[in-house]
Amino acid sequence: MKAKGLAITLGIGAAAGAVAIMMMPKNNPARKLAAETADKVEHAAWKMSDRISQKLDM
């Protein structure tokens, strides 16, 4: 149950942070950094998804 509570807390914190970043002006360095980080995380998630799919197909 502790892990579930932690996951929920982290999810809520991430959502609140995303809302705060999106409210910033587009030329704000923090928003640009957040966008770059989000792109890297998305790329890593796609790579992991592909690897899992390849392992399952074998």
N, C-alpha and C positions, 0 to 999 in steps of 0.2 A: 504494500500500500504506500510505503514511503516513496518508492520510485515513481508511482503514478502521480502523487502530489508534487514531486519535484518536476516532472515533465509538464504538468499543468502550469505550475508557477513559471517555468522557463518559457513556455509558450505564450503566456499572458505578457511576460516581460518583453519578449521579442516583438509581439504585436504592438505593444505600447511604444517601443522604440521605433518601430517601422512607421507608425503614425506620426511620431515627432519628427522623424527625418523627412517624411513626405510633406510636412507643413513648412519646411525650410525653403528658401528661395533656391532655384535651380542652379545658380552659380555659387552656392555655398560649398566650401571644401568638404565639409562633413557629409553633405548629400552625395557629392561626387565619389568620395571614398566608400560610402555605403553602397552605391550603385556598382562600383568595381568589385567590392567584396561579394555582393549578391550574385554578380555574373560568375565569379570564381566558384562560389558554392554551388550554383546551378550546374556549372560544367563538371564539377566533381561528382555531383549527384547523378548526372547522366552517365559518366564513366562507370560509376559503381553499379548503376542499373544494367548497363551493358555487360559488365563482368558477371553479374549474378545471372543474367539471362544466358550467357555463354556457358556457365557452369551447369545450369539446369538442363540445357540442351544436350550436353554430353552424355 
